[in-house]
Amino acid sequence: MEIGFRPEAVTLDAAEGTPATVDRVEVIGEDAFAYLRLAAGHQVVARVPAARAPGRRAPRPDTRARRQLALMLTPYLIGLVGLVMVPALVTLGMSVTDYDLLRPPTWAGLDNFAALLDDPIFRVALLNSVVFALVAVPLRVLLALGLALLLHRRAAGVGTARTAALLPTAVPEIAYGLLWLWLFNPLYGPINQLLRVGGENGLTAFGRTPPQWLTDPTSARAGIILMSLFTMGETFVVLLAARRALPRDVYEMAAIEDATGWDVFRRITLPLLAPVLALLAVRDAVASLHFTFVPAFVVTDGGPPPYATTYLSLFVYQTGFEYLRYGYAAAATLVMMLLTVAAVLVQWRLIRRYRRFYQL
């Protein structure tokens, strides 16, 4: 068998460390690999592909790895198709129909979308959702970042503090909402009781009335945002892992240069964590459309009037399951999906600009 290889042109190191010229190339076995043999008789561990003889079939690709990969992906693909793609297609079809679950659906075209534009409740819900995302998402990420920077070192009580930061995320959403319903009680709730410390006649220490969390529109919106801040456990865990994974060499060099804590954070920590922060911001922006459902449903029921805490998720639920306007609710759901795509695209462009700026 001829192999496109000149033995006299290659030198390798022998076991004694001296150069040795390749004496011959020999094909051993049926795996189509040529072993190089040195002139001194030592066999080299490395192998080089041997030329295939004319008319010989190429070896079959390893299908076992592909089958294992397919088996591992099967549960995910089944869930993706059954829980995401199929419902999305059904929602798309229902959005152009008039369907109330009692009578067969009838074709409505774009009437549902036109009605959404003229619906004042939908406009309020859309505005509330956008304001919540613009305020709550940065606060959640900043709070998680602060806790990660504070708790990334090993110290006494750090493990307990990390558990406390993650624990609210593990509480079921309904139980979490009922807990905050008690905390927000304007008369006997612990929050207002704490705010009244130092004040007289039911006022705070600054002489102001405590927030009316369940009856004042502004206070109710602030309460929903406050509830979302304590469920940033997943964001905290990711940032904690990212901070602990940063190289120590950079911080040691900064300590040698006598850099201040602010300079270290601004010039080292923040640029290194920026890609993770951007990814978490995208994730929270997408999830913010459903963060508000349980708090608004359990604590405020969309109020106080006029629809102060009615968000898109609650609007879709009430329209579809309380008023049985499934086609109209499907059209509102598509609007939520478009908002999600728009948020991802905007932040993705920001990430690309960041990568070009820092040449990552």
C-alpha positions as CSV (number, residue, x, y, z in Angstrom):
1,M,0.0,0.0,0.0
2,E,1.4,3.4,-0.9
3,I,1.0,6.2,1.5
4,G,1.6,9.9,0.6
5,F,4.4,10.3,3.1
6,R,8.2,10.5,2.8
7,P,9.9,8.8,5.8
8,E,13.3,10.3,5.3
9,A,11.8,13.8,5.6
10,V,10.5,13.4,9.1
11,T,12.4,13.4,12.4
12,L,11.1,12.5,15.8
13,D,12.5,12.4,19.3
14,A,13.5,9.0,20.5
15,A,13.2,7.8,24.0
16,E,16.7,9.1,24.8
17,G,15.8,12.6,23.6
18,T,18.0,12.4,20.4
19,P,16.6,13.0,17.0
20,A,15.7,9.9,15.0
21,T,14.7,9.5,11.4
22,V,11.6,7.6,10.5
23,D,12.6,4.4,8.9
24,R,9.4,3.1,7.6
25,V,5.6,3.6,7.7
26,E,3.6,0.5,8.4
27,V,-0.2,0.0,8.4
28,I,-1.3,-2.3,11.2
29,G,-4.8,-3.6,11.7
30,E,-8.0,-2.5,9.9
31,D,-8.4,0.9,11.4
32,A,-6.6,2.6,8.5
33,F,-4.0,4.3,10.7
34,A,-0.3,4.1,10.0
35,Y,2.1,3.7,12.8
36,L,5.5,5.4,12.5
37,R,8.4,3.2,13.5
38,L,11.8,4.8,14.3
39,A,15.1,3.6,13.0
40,A,16.1,2.5,16.5
41,G,13.0,0.3,16.7
42,H,10.9,2.4,19.0
43,Q,7.2,2.7,18.2
44,V,5.7,6.2,18.4
45,V,2.5,6.6,20.3
46,A,1.1,9.1,17.8
47,R,-0.7,7.8,14.7
48,V,-1.2,9.4,11.3
49,P,-4.1,8.6,9.0
50,A,-3.2,6.2,6.2
51,A,-4.3,6.6,2.7
52,R,-7.3,4.5,1.8
53,A,-6.7,1.8,-0.8
54,P,-8.5,2.2,-4.1
55,G,-11.9,0.7,-4.1
56,R,-12.0,0.4,-0.3
57,R,-15.1,1.7,1.5
58,A,-14.8,4.5,4.0
59,P,-15.4,3.5,7.6
60,R,-18.9,3.9,8.9
61,P,-19.5,6.9,11.2
62,D,-20.0,6.1,14.8
63,T,-23.8,6.1,15.1
64,R,-23.9,5.1,18.8
65,A,-23.0,8.6,20.0
66,R,-25.6,10.1,17.7
67,R,-28.2,7.7,19.1
68,Q,-27.3,8.6,22.6
69,L,-27.5,12.3,21.8
70,A,-30.9,11.8,20.2
71,L,-32.2,9.9,23.2
72,M,-31.0,12.6,25.6
73,L,-32.7,15.3,23.5
74,T,-35.9,13.4,23.1
75,P,-37.6,14.5,26.4
76,Y,-36.7,18.1,25.8
77,L,-37.9,18.0,22.2
78,I,-41.2,16.4,23.3
79,G,-41.7,19.1,25.9
80,L,-40.7,21.8,23.4
81,V,-43.2,20.6,20.8
82,G,-46.0,19.7,23.2
83,L,-45.8,22.6,25.6
84,V,-44.4,25.4,23.5
85,M,-44.8,25.0,19.7
86,V,-48.2,23.4,19.6
87,P,-49.8,25.8,22.1
88,A,-48.2,28.7,20.2
89,L,-49.8,27.5,16.9
90,V,-53.2,27.0,18.6
91,T,-53.0,30.5,20.0
92,L,-52.1,31.9,16.6
93,G,-55.2,30.1,15.1
94,M,-57.5,31.2,17.9
95,S,-56.4,34.8,17.7
96,V,-58.2,35.2,14.4
97,T,-61.4,33.6,15.6
98,D,-64.3,34.5,17.8
99,Y,-64.5,31.7,20.3
100,D,-66.2,31.5,23.7
101,L,-65.9,27.7,24.5
102,L,-69.7,27.3,24.2
103,R,-70.1,27.7,20.5
104,P,-67.9,26.6,17.6
105,P,-65.3,29.2,16.7
106,T,-66.1,31.6,13.9
107,W,-63.6,33.5,11.6
108,A,-62.9,37.0,12.8
109,G,-59.8,37.9,10.9
110,L,-57.9,40.9,12.5
111,D,-61.0,42.1,14.4
112,N,-59.5,41.0,17.7
113,F,-56.3,43.0,17.2
114,A,-58.2,46.0,16.1
115,A,-60.3,45.7,19.2
116,L,-57.2,45.6,21.4
117,L,-56.1,48.9,20.0
118,D,-59.3,50.5,21.1
119,D,-59.5,48.8,24.5
120,P,-58.6,51.2,27.3
121,I,-58.1,48.3,29.8
122,F,-55.6,46.6,27.5
123,R,-53.6,49.9,27.1
124,V,-53.5,50.3,30.9
125,A,-52.3,46.7,31.2
126,L,-49.7,47.1,28.6
127,L,-48.4,50.3,30.2
128,N,-48.3,48.7,33.6
129,S,-46.3,45.7,32.2
130,V,-43.8,48.0,30.5
131,V,-43.3,50.1,33.6
132,F,-42.9,47.1,35.7
133,A,-40.2,45.7,33.4
134,L,-38.3,49.0,33.2
135,V,-38.2,49.4,37.0
136,A,-38.2,45.8,38.4
137,V,-35.6,44.2,36.1
138,P,-32.7,46.6,36.8
139,L,-33.5,46.5,40.5
140,R,-33.5,42.7,40.6
141,V,-30.2,42.4,38.8
142,L,-28.6,45.2,40.9
143,L,-29.8,43.6,44.1
144,A,-28.5,40.2,43.1
145,L,-25.2,41.7,42.0
146,G,-24.8,43.4,45.4
147,L,-25.5,40.2,47.3
148,A,-23.1,38.2,45.1
149,L,-20.3,40.7,45.7
150,L,-21.1,40.7,49.4
151,L,-21.3,37.0,49.9
152,H,-18.8,35.5,47.5
153,R,-16.1,35.2,50.1
154,R,-16.0,32.5,52.8
155,A,-16.8,33.8,56.2
156,A,-18.9,33.1,59.3
157,G,-22.6,33.2,58.5
158,V,-22.1,33.5,54.7
159,G,-23.8,30.1,54.0
160,T,-26.8,31.1,56.1
161,A,-27.1,34.4,54.3
162,R,-26.9,32.7,50.9
163,T,-29.6,30.3,51.9
164,A,-31.8,33.2,53.1
165,A,-31.3,35.0,49.8
166,L,-32.3,31.9,47.8
167,L,-35.2,30.7,50.0
168,P,-38.0,33.0,48.8
169,T,-37.5,31.6,45.3
170,A,-38.3,28.1,46.6
171,V,-41.6,29.1,48.2
172,P,-44.7,28.3,46.1
173,E,-46.0,31.4,44.4
174,I,-49.5,31.2,45.9
175,A,-48.1,30.8,49.4
176,Y,-45.7,33.7,48.7
177,G,-48.5,35.9,47.6
178,L,-50.6,35.1,50.7
179,L,-47.6,35.9,52.9
180,W,-47.2,39.3,51.3
181,L,-51.0,39.9,51.6
182,W,-50.5,39.7,55.4
183,L,-47.3,41.8,55.3
184,F,-49.1,44.5,53.3
185,N,-52.1,44.8,55.7
186,P,-52.4,48.5,56.3
187,L,-53.5,48.2,59.9
188,Y,-51.8,45.1,61.4
189,G,-49.1,44.3,58.8
190,P,-45.5,44.1,60.0
191,I,-44.3,46.5,57.3
192,N,-46.5,49.4,58.3
193,Q,-46.0,48.6,62.0
194,L,-42.3,48.9,61.4
195,L,-42.8,52.2,59.6
196,R,-44.8,53.6,62.5
197,V,-41.9,53.2,64.9
198,G,-40.9,56.6,66.1
199,G,-44.1,58.3,64.9
200,E,-47.2,59.4,66.7
201,N,-50.9,59.0,66.0
202,G,-50.4,56.3,63.4
203,L,-47.9,58.3,61.4
204,T,-44.3,57.5,60.5
205,A,-41.3,59.1,62.0
206,F,-41.4,61.7,59.2
207,G,-45.0,62.6,60.0
208,R,-46.4,60.9,56.9
209,T,-49.1,58.3,56.6
210,P,-47.8,54.8,56.0
211,P,-48.3,53.5,52.4
212,Q,-51.7,52.1,51.7
213,W,-50.4,49.0,49.9
214,L,-53.8,47.6,48.9
215,T,-55.9,50.8,48.3
216,D,-53.6,53.4,46.7
217,P,-52.6,52.8,43.1
218,T,-49.0,54.0,43.4
219,S,-48.4,52.1,46.6
220,A,-49.9,49.0,45.1
221,R,-47.6,49.1,42.0
222,A,-44.6,49.7,44.3
223,G,-45.7,46.7,46.4
224,I,-45.8,44.4,43.4
225,I,-42.2,45.5,42.5
226,L,-41.1,45.0,46.1
227,M,-42.5,41.4,46.0
228,S,-40.5,40.6,42.9
229,L,-37.2,41.8,44.4
230,F,-37.2,39.0,46.9
231,T,-37.5,36.3,44.2
232,M,-34.2,37.0,42.6
233,G,-32.6,33.9,44.0
234,E,-31.7,32.3,40.6
235,T,-30.1,35.5,39.5
236,F,-28.1,35.7,42.7
237,V,-26.9,32.1,42.3
238,V,-25.7,32.7,38.8
239,L,-23.9,35.9,39.7
240,L,-22.4,34.3,42.8
241,A,-20.9,31.5,40.6
242,A,-19.7,34.0,38.0
243,R,-18.0,36.2,40.6
244,R,-16.2,33.2,42.2
245,A,-15.1,32.0,38.8
246,L,-13.2,35.3,38.0
247,P,-9.4,34.9,37.9
248,R,-7.6,35.9,41.1
249,D,-4.5,37.1,39.3
250,V,-6.3,40.2,38.1
251,Y,-7.3,41.2,41.7
252,E,-3.8,40.4,43.0
253,M,-2.3,42.8,40.4
254,A,-4.9,45.4,41.4
255,A,-3.9,45.0,45.0
256,I,-0.3,45.5,44.1
257,E,-1.2,48.6,42.2
258,D,-3.0,49.8,45.4
259,A,-6.3,50.2,43.5
260,T,-9.3,51.3,45.5
261,G,-12.4,49.1,45.9
262,W,-14.4,51.3,43.5
263,D,-11.7,51.2,40.9
264,V,-11.5,47.4,41.2
265,F,-15.3,47.1,40.8
266,R,-15.5,49.6,37.9
267,R,-12.5,48.5,35.9
268,I,-12.3,44.7,36.7
269,T,-15.4,43.2,38.2
270,L,-18.0,45.0,36.2
271,P,-16.5,44.5,32.8
272,L,-15.9,40.8,33.5
273,L,-19.4,40.3,34.7
274,A,-21.1,42.4,32.1
275,P,-21.9,39.5,29.7
276,V,-23.5,37.6,32.5
277,L,-25.4,40.7,33.7
278,A,-26.7,41.3,30.1
279,L,-27.8,37.7,29.8
280,L,-29.7,37.8,33.2
281,A,-31.3,41.1,32.2
282,V,-32.6,39.5,29.0
283,R,-33.9,36.6,31.0
284,D,-35.6,38.8,33.6
285,A,-37.1,41.0,30.9
286,V,-38.7,38.0,29.2
287,A,-39.9,36.6,32.5
288,S,-41.2,39.9,33.8
289,L,-44.4,39.5,31.7
290,H,-45.5,36.6,34.0
291,F,-43.7,37.6,37.2
292,T,-46.7,39.9,37.9
293,F,-49.5,37.4,37.5
294,V,-49.6,35.7,41.0
295,P,-49.0,38.9,43.0
296,A,-51.6,40.8,41.0
297,F,-54.1,37.9,41.2
298,V,-53.6,37.0,44.8
299,V,-52.8,40.3,46.5
300,T,-54.5,43.1,44.6
301,D,-56.8,41.3,42.1
302,G,-55.8,43.8,39.5
303,G,-56.8,46.8,41.6
304,P,-57.1,49.2,43.2
305,P,-59.3,51.0,40.7
306,P,-58.8,51.9,38.0
307,Y,-56.8,48.7,37.0
308,A,-53.7,49.9,38.8
309,T,-52.1,46.4,38.9
310,T,-53.7,44.8,35.9
311,Y,-50.8,43.5,33.9
312,L,-50.9,41.7,30.5
313,S,-50.8,38.3,32.1
314,L,-53.7,39.0,34.4
315,F,-55.6,40.7,31.5
316,V,-55.2,37.5,29.4
317,Y,-56.4,35.3,32.3
318,Q,-59.4,37.4,33.1
319,T,-60.4,37.8,29.4
320,G,-60.1,34.1,28.6
321,F,-61.2,32.3,31.8
322,E,-63.6,34.8,33.4
323,Y,-65.2,36.4,30.4
324,L,-64.7,33.4,28.0
325,R,-63.4,35.5,25.2
326,Y,-60.7,33.0,24.1
327,G,-60.0,34.5,20.7
328,Y,-59.6,38.0,22.2
329,A,-57.3,36.6,24.9
330,A,-55.2,34.7,22.3
331,A,-54.7,38.0,20.4
332,A,-53.4,39.6,23.6
333,T,-51.2,36.6,24.2
334,L,-49.6,37.2,20.8
335,V,-48.9,40.8,21.7
336,M,-47.1,39.5,24.8
337,M,-45.0,37.2,22.6
338,L,-44.1,40.1,20.3
339,L,-43.1,42.2,23.3
340,T,-40.9,39.3,24.5
341,V,-39.2,39.1,21.0
342,A,-38.7,42.8,20.9
343,A,-37.1,42.9,24.4
344,V,-34.7,40.1,23.4
345,L,-33.7,41.8,20.1
346,V,-33.1,45.1,21.7
347,Q,-30.9,43.7,24.5
348,W,-29.1,41.4,22.0
349,R,-28.1,44.4,20.0
350,L,-26.8,46.1,23.2
351,I,-24.8,42.9,23.9
352,R,-23.3,42.9,20.4
353,R,-22.3,46.6,20.8
354,Y,-20.6,45.8,24.1
355,R,-18.7,42.9,22.6
356,R,-17.4,45.1,19.8
357,F,-16.5,47.9,22.3
358,Y,-14.4,45.6,24.5
359,Q,-13.3,43.4,21.6
360,L,-14.6,40.2,23.2
